[in-house]
Amino acid sequence: AAVVIYPLGAVVAESFTGPDGAATTAHYAEVLATERFRDALTTTVLVAVCATVGCLVLGLGLALVIAFVPFPGSRAAGRLVDTYLSFPSFLITLALLFLYGTVGVANGLWTGLTGADTGPFDFMSTPWGVILAEITFFTPFVLRPLLAAFSRLDTAQLEIASSLGARGGRIVRSVILPEAFPALVAGGALVLVLSLNEFAIVLFTGAKDVVTLPMLVYTAAILEADYTTACVVATVNAALSVCLYLLYRTATARLRGSGSGPQK
């Protein structure tokens, strides 16, 4: 309570406290009406949704390959996923900047081969660079639950489906995905919430035009010393995350209630 609940309560209380100490919602009306807040909210949702979709597609593809396509080093690849989860987000961002930044390896190779003054890779400071960094960092959060779900899948179902003439795509669609759908939803929900609250990736890419809600909190509190605005934005961001969590819990409860399994 002292470490978590009190500081959160103080942030929320500050957002509802007027200059005279009385409770008011004027701060919310003022902040939510600004174009800066609306742009930050739109950018936050857009980046989070794009990153989540990318993580779901890439994570599902990698999980299918690691779990069901025999190749040397498949077990080592699974262990690498566990190690990757321990990396800080800014480290992955710096690695991408080292590769695709304006003075990165890719542009260096291009200028060396063509003799041009600059290279063609200049997207890391754009929303696409932020999305790429978040997909690269958050994909294991989808991959790990899927690998756990695939490890519990009864291989006899795959053998029966194959003996009945089902091809690989039909087996994935009718047998594997229904069993793994709860894990896919859980991983996607986790990535969505983490992307909504990601700060380090946006900061380290140096994307000045990508202002998300966490960046807006940082700008208002640290650079402008406007703590009331920062508390308002932080409260809205926290409320959005809680709503997504409750939506996720409702969805998973319905999935458990309806049951999941291979389609007939």
N, C-alpha and C positions, 0 to 999 in steps of 0.2 A: 504493500500500500504506500509506503513512504518513497520507494524508489520509482514506481511506475504510475500508480493511480493519482497520487498528489500532483506530480508535474503535469500529467495530462489534464487533470481537472483545472490546474492553474492556467493552462493555455486556453481551454474552453472558456473559463471565467473571464479571462482578459478580453476575449473576443466579444463578450456580451457586456462589458463594463464601459460606461461612458466617462467623459472627463470629470464629471461631478461624483463619480462612484456609483451612480445608479445603473440598474440593468437596462440595456437598450439593444435594439437590433439595427440601429442606424449604421453601425460599422459594416454589417453585412450588405445592407442596401447600397452603401457607397462603394464597397469593393466589388460586389457582384455586378454592378452597373458599368464598371470600367471596361474598356476594350482590351486592356492588358490582361485582365483576368480571363475574359472570354477566349482570347487567343491562346493563353496558357492552358486552359481547360481543353480546348479543341486539340491542341498539339499533344497534350498528355494522352488523351483518349486515342488519337490517331496512331501515335507511336506505339502505345501499349497493345492495341488491337493488331496492328501489322506485325509487331514482334511476336505476339502470341500465335498468330496464324503461321508465321514462318517457323517457329519452334515446333508446333504441332506437326507440320508437314515434314520437316527435317528430322525431328525426333522419331516419328513413326517409321520413316524410311530407314534410318540407322538401326532402330530396334529390330526391325524385320530382318535386316541383313545380319546383325550380330547374333540374333537368336535362332534363325532358321536357315541361313546360308552358311554351310561349313567352309571355313577358310582358316589357314594357319594364323594363330594369334587371336582367335575370337575371345578366349578367356582373358587374355591380356587387355583386349579392347574394353571388356566389361570392367576390369579393375581400373583402367585409365579413366573411365567415367567417374568412378568414385573419387579418384584423386583430383579430377578437374573440378568437382564440386567445392573443393576447399580453396580454390584460387579466388583472390579478391577481384572484383569487377574492374577496377582501374588497371590491373595488370593485363587483362585481356584487351582492354582498350588501347593501352600503350603498345601492345604487340601489333594490333591492327594499324595503328598510326605508323609504327616502324615499317610495316609492309606497304601500306597504301596512302600514307601521308604525302603532303606536297614535296617533302624531301625524303620520302621513303624509298625502299628498295625497288618497288615496281617502277616508280618514276625515274629512279637512277638508271635502271636497266634500259628504259625507253630512250632517255636522253643519250645514253652511251651508244646505243645501236643506231639511232636515227640522226644524232647530232642536233636535235632540237634543244631549245633553251629550257623548256618546261615539258613535263609529262602530262598525259591525259587524265591521270587519276587525281581528282580534286573533289571527292564526295564525302570525305570523312567529317567535314565541318557542316554538312547538310543533314536534314532529317534522315536521309537514306543511310548515312554513315552511323548515326545513332541507332537506327533500326538494325543494321548489320551487326554492330557491336552487341546489342542486346540479344539478338538471335544466337550469336556465337557464344555468349556467356550463359544464357538461360536454357538452351536446348537440353543440356543434361538433366534439368529438373523435369523435363518431359520424358527423356530417355530412361532414367532410372526406374520410375514406376512402371513403365511399359515392359522393361526387361524382367522386373519382378513378376508382373502378370503373365508374361510369356513363359516364365520358368514353371508356373503352376498349371499350364495348359496341358491337358491330356493328349499325348502324341497319337493315341489310338484314333482320336477324332480326325486328325490329319490323314492318317493312313486309310481310314474308311472313306473319307471324302475323295482321296486320290484314287482308290480302287474303284470308286463309282464313276470315275471319269472326269472329276472336277479338275480344272486347270489351276495354276498358281493364283491368278487373280480372283477366281471364284472361291478358292479356299480362304484367301485373306479376307474377302468381303463377307463370306457366310459363316466362317468358323472362327477365325482369329480375331477379327475386329469386335464381334459381339462380346467375346470374353474379355477383351482388353479395353472396352469402351469406358468403364468406370475409371480405370487408371489414366486413360487419355483425358477424361474430363478433369480429374484431380490435378494432373500435371498442367493442363491448360489454365485452370483456375489459379494455380499457384504462380505461374508465369505472368498472368494478367495482373495479379495484385502486386507482384514484385516490380513489374514494368511501370505500373502507375506510380510507384514510390521510388523509382531509381533516380539517384542523384549523381553518383560518381561518374557513370558512363557519359552523361550529358556534359558534365563539367570537364572531363579530360579530353573529350573530342574537340573542345573549343568551338562548338557550334553556337555562335552568337545569336543566330536567328531561331534556334530551338529553345524556347523558354517553356518549360513544363511547370507544373504546380510546385514540385520540390525546389526547382530553381527560383521560382518566384518567391518562395518562403526565404530562401537564402539571400536573394537580392534585397527584399524588404527588411529583413532582420539585420543582416551583416553590413550590407553596403549603404543602406538608407537609414538604418536605425529606427525603422517604423515597425515597432514590435506589435502594435495592434493589428495592422494589416497582415503581418506575418502570422499572427495567431488565427485570424479569420481564414486565411488561405489554408493553413495547416489543419484547422478544424474541418473545413470542407473536404480536404484531401483524405483525412482520417475517416470521415463519414462515408465518403465514396468507397474506400477500402472495406469498411465494415459492411456496407450494403452488398458489395460483391461477395464477401465471405458468406453472408447469410443466404444469398442466392445460390452459391455453391453448395452450402449445406442442404438447402431445399432440394436442389437437383440430385445430389447424391442419395438423399433419403428416398426420393421417388425411384431412383434407379435400383436401390436395394429392395424397395417394395414391389416393383414390377418384375425384378429378377432379370438376369442377363444370361444368354447362352446362345449356342449356335442355332441358326435358323434352319427350319426344316425345308 
